[in-house]
Amino acid sequence: MKHMTFLVLMAITITACIEAPSNGRKEDKDPDNNREPEVNPQVPTTVALESQMFRDPGKSQLSYDDIIQLTIKDELPIGYYPTPKPDQVYEGDIKPTTKQYKTCGTGDQLNSIEARINSCRNAHQENSEESAAYWSAEKSGIAGEADWELAYYDSSTGSELWKNKRTDLVWSHTIGVFDWNEASGYESKENKSICESLNAITGEHLKWRLPNRNEFLMADISGARAVLADTDKTYWTASTIEGDMKVSILQSKGTLGQVDKDVKLNVRCIGVIAK
């Protein structure tokens, strides 16, 4: 009898352990486990990417989700072109920045990139997207470009810094001509890129380095050729093809090349905002 009681108690204990909800959660009565995933409502689970479909300048930028839904419904508005129409919209339609800037963002007291951007807005007497210190993708682009903000301009040297609002990366002017090791910092003195010389302008609130191929291409998608100066030059990227062959880019065309690391090419840098 004692053995029988013991076995019954054991069976009850095992059943309770199996059926007990884990971590205090209620029993899942959905046999197919089709419950919605638990997510923080303040954290988006998807990012709406701007479509790169051609559009007329001034037309609203649509996301890829928008384009899919409108295409399914056959309701794509006039001014958006799933089929290229080079006689109506082409690269030449992208409106460049005015290039008529005033010195701004240069004060030593400006200890953040936002402070420099505000300085440039104020210097151009505008605080809107109509300012020479602001490039509006929707108004001036033809696809899914990004907005850009001027963060620094020195009229005595022509030095300028622009922030890509999509990536928050800050792009510099052409800082000079160097071989790949000097440009990237690889096997150079103290393994420092020549890009770090820009600390003399921005101090420690930006961390400077050589952009890689994908970062240059992302900038190109974002409209860099309409914003940055001297895009008709060929620049080093931080990317390697194989051995001593490194990747270069002609920024005005977005075309890539392969060049020996000892060749001297132009260098443009990106700054990661540190504070």
C-alpha positions in Angstrom: 0.0 0.0 0.0 2.8 2.3 0.9 4.4 1.6 -2.4 1.2 2.4 -4.3 0.8 5.7 -2.4 4.4 6.6 -3.3 3.8 5.9 -7.0 0.6 7.9 -7.1 2.4 10.9 -5.4 5.3 10.6 -7.9 2.9 10.6 -10.8 1.1 13.7 -9.5 4.4 15.5 -9.0 5.7 14.7 -12.5 2.4 15.8 -14.1 2.5 19.1 -12.2 6.1 19.7 -13.4 5.2 19.1 -17.0 2.0 21.2 -16.9 3.4 24.1 -14.9 3.8 27.2 -17.1 7.4 28.3 -17.4 8.6 31.6 -16.0 5.2 32.3 -14.5 3.5 32.6 -17.9 -0.1 31.4 -18.6 -0.6 28.1 -20.3 -0.5 28.4 -24.1 -3.9 27.2 -25.2 -3.1 27.8 -28.9 -2.2 24.4 -30.3 -0.5 26.0 -33.4 1.4 28.5 -31.3 0.2 31.4 -33.5 0.5 34.1 -30.9 1.9 37.5 -32.0 5.5 37.9 -30.8 5.9 40.1 -27.7 7.7 43.3 -28.8 8.4 46.6 -27.2 5.9 49.0 -28.9 8.5 51.8 -28.7 11.0 49.9 -30.8 10.1 49.6 -34.5 10.5 46.1 -35.9 10.9 47.3 -39.5 12.5 50.3 -41.2 10.7 52.0 -44.0 13.4 52.3 -46.8 12.9 55.0 -49.4 12.3 53.6 -52.8 15.0 54.2 -55.4 12.4 54.3 -58.2 12.8 57.4 -60.3 10.5 60.3 -59.6 10.1 63.9 -60.6 12.0 66.4 -58.4 9.5 67.7 -55.8 7.5 64.5 -55.7 7.1 62.9 -52.3 9.6 60.1 -51.5 7.8 56.8 -51.2 9.0 53.8 -49.3 9.4 50.4 -50.8 6.3 49.3 -48.9 4.3 52.2 -50.5 5.5 51.2 -54.0 4.6 47.6 -53.5 1.1 48.4 -52.4 0.5 51.0 -55.1 1.8 48.6 -57.8 -0.5 45.8 -56.6 -3.4 48.2 -56.8 -2.2 49.6 -60.1 -2.4 53.1 -58.5 1.1 54.4 -59.0 0.7 58.2 -59.2 1.9 60.3 -62.2 5.5 61.4 -61.7 6.9 58.0 -60.6 8.6 55.9 -63.2 8.9 52.1 -62.9 10.3 52.2 -66.5 13.3 54.5 -67.1 12.3 57.7 -69.0 15.7 59.4 -69.6 13.9 62.1 -71.7 11.9 63.1 -68.6 14.0 62.3 -65.5 17.8 61.5 -65.4 20.9 62.3 -63.3 21.1 65.8 -64.7 17.8 66.6 -63.1 19.4 66.3 -59.6 19.7 69.9 -58.3 23.1 70.5 -56.7 23.7 72.7 -53.7 24.3 76.4 -54.4 28.0 76.2 -53.4 27.6 79.8 -52.2 28.3 79.3 -48.5 29.3 81.6 -45.8 31.9 80.8 -43.1 30.1 78.8 -40.4 30.6 76.1 -37.8 34.2 77.3 -37.1 34.1 78.6 -33.6 36.2 76.8 -30.9 33.3 77.0 -28.5 31.2 74.8 -30.8 31.7 71.4 -29.0 29.2 69.2 -30.9 28.2 68.6 -34.5 24.7 69.9 -33.8 26.2 73.2 -32.6 28.1 73.5 -35.8 25.0 72.7 -37.9 23.1 75.4 -36.0 25.9 77.8 -36.6 25.6 77.2 -40.3 21.9 77.6 -40.3 22.2 80.9 -38.5 25.0 82.1 -40.8 22.7 81.5 -43.8 19.8 83.3 -42.1 17.6 80.3 -42.6 16.3 77.6 -40.3 14.4 75.7 -43.0 15.0 73.4 -45.9 15.3 76.4 -48.2 18.7 77.3 -46.7 21.9 77.0 -48.7 23.1 75.0 -45.7 20.5 72.3 -46.3 20.0 69.9 -49.2 16.5 68.5 -49.4 16.3 65.1 -51.1 12.6 65.4 -51.8 12.9 68.8 -53.5 16.2 68.3 -55.3 16.5 64.6 -55.8 15.0 62.1 -58.3 14.8 58.9 -56.3 15.4 57.9 -52.7 18.2 60.3 -51.7 18.8 61.6 -48.2 18.8 65.1 -46.7 22.1 66.7 -45.9 23.1 69.5 -43.5 26.2 71.8 -43.7 28.2 71.5 -40.5 31.3 73.5 -41.3 32.6 75.9 -44.0 35.8 78.0 -44.0 35.8 80.4 -46.9 39.5 81.0 -46.6 40.4 77.3 -47.3 37.3 75.9 -48.9 37.1 73.3 -46.2 33.6 72.0 -45.6 31.8 69.2 -43.7 28.3 67.8 -44.5 26.2 65.5 -42.4 24.2 62.8 -44.2 20.9 62.7 -42.2 20.2 59.1 -43.1 23.4 57.6 -41.8 24.5 60.5 -39.4 28.0 60.2 -41.0 29.8 63.5 -41.6 31.7 63.8 -44.9 34.7 66.0 -45.4 36.2 67.9 -48.2 39.2 66.5 -50.1 42.0 66.6 -47.7 44.8 65.8 -50.1 46.5 63.1 -52.2 48.1 60.1 -50.5 48.9 56.4 -51.0 46.5 53.8 -49.6 48.4 53.1 -46.4 48.5 56.7 -45.5 44.9 57.1 -46.3 43.6 54.1 -44.4 46.1 54.0 -41.5 47.2 50.5 -42.4 50.9 49.9 -41.7 51.4 53.7 -41.3 53.0 55.5 -38.4 51.1 54.5 -35.3 48.4 53.0 -37.5 46.7 56.3 -37.8 44.8 57.4 -40.9 45.6 60.8 -42.4 41.9 61.4 -41.8 42.6 62.0 -38.2 44.2 65.3 -39.1 40.7 66.6 -39.3 40.6 66.6 -35.5 42.3 70.0 -35.8 38.9 71.2 -37.1 36.4 69.2 -35.1 38.2 68.2 -31.9 37.2 65.0 -30.3 33.5 65.0 -31.1 34.1 63.3 -34.4 36.1 60.1 -35.0 37.6 60.3 -38.5 38.5 57.4 -40.8 38.6 56.5 -44.5 35.2 55.4 -45.9 34.9 51.9 -47.3 33.4 51.1 -50.7 29.9 50.5 -49.4 29.9 53.7 -47.4 30.8 55.6 -50.6 28.1 53.9 -52.5 25.6 54.6 -49.7 26.6 58.2 -49.9 26.1 58.1 -53.7 22.6 56.7 -53.2 22.0 59.5 -50.7 22.8 62.2 -53.2 26.5 62.9 -52.3 27.4 63.9 -55.9 24.9 66.8 -55.7 26.2 68.0 -52.2 29.9 67.4 -51.9 32.6 69.4 -53.7 35.2 67.8 -56.1 33.2 64.7 -56.9 34.8 64.6 -60.3 38.0 63.2 -58.6 38.9 59.6 -58.0 39.2 58.7 -54.3 40.6 55.9 -52.2 38.2 53.6 -50.3 39.1 51.5 -47.3 38.2 48.3 -49.2 40.7 45.7 -50.6 40.2 43.5 -53.6 43.2 41.2 -53.1 46.7 41.8 -51.9 48.0 45.2 -52.9 45.0 46.0 -55.1 42.6 48.4 -53.4 39.2 49.8 -54.4 38.9 53.3 -55.7 35.8 55.3 -56.7 35.1 58.1 -59.2 32.5 59.8 -57.1 30.8 61.8 -59.8 29.8 58.6 -61.5 29.7 56.1 -58.6 32.0 53.8 -60.6 34.6 51.6 -58.8 38.1 50.7 -59.9 41.1 48.7 -58.6 44.4 50.5 -58.0 47.8 49.5 -56.5 48.1 50.7 -52.9 51.3 52.7 -53.7 49.5 55.0 -56.1 48.5 58.4 -54.7 44.9 59.2 -55.0 42.5 61.8 -53.4 41.3 61.2 -49.9 37.9 62.2 -48.5 37.0 61.1 -45.0 34.0 60.3 -42.8 33.4 61.3 -39.2 31.5 59.2 -36.7 29.7 61.4 -34.2 31.2 60.8 -30.8 29.3 63.5 -28.9 
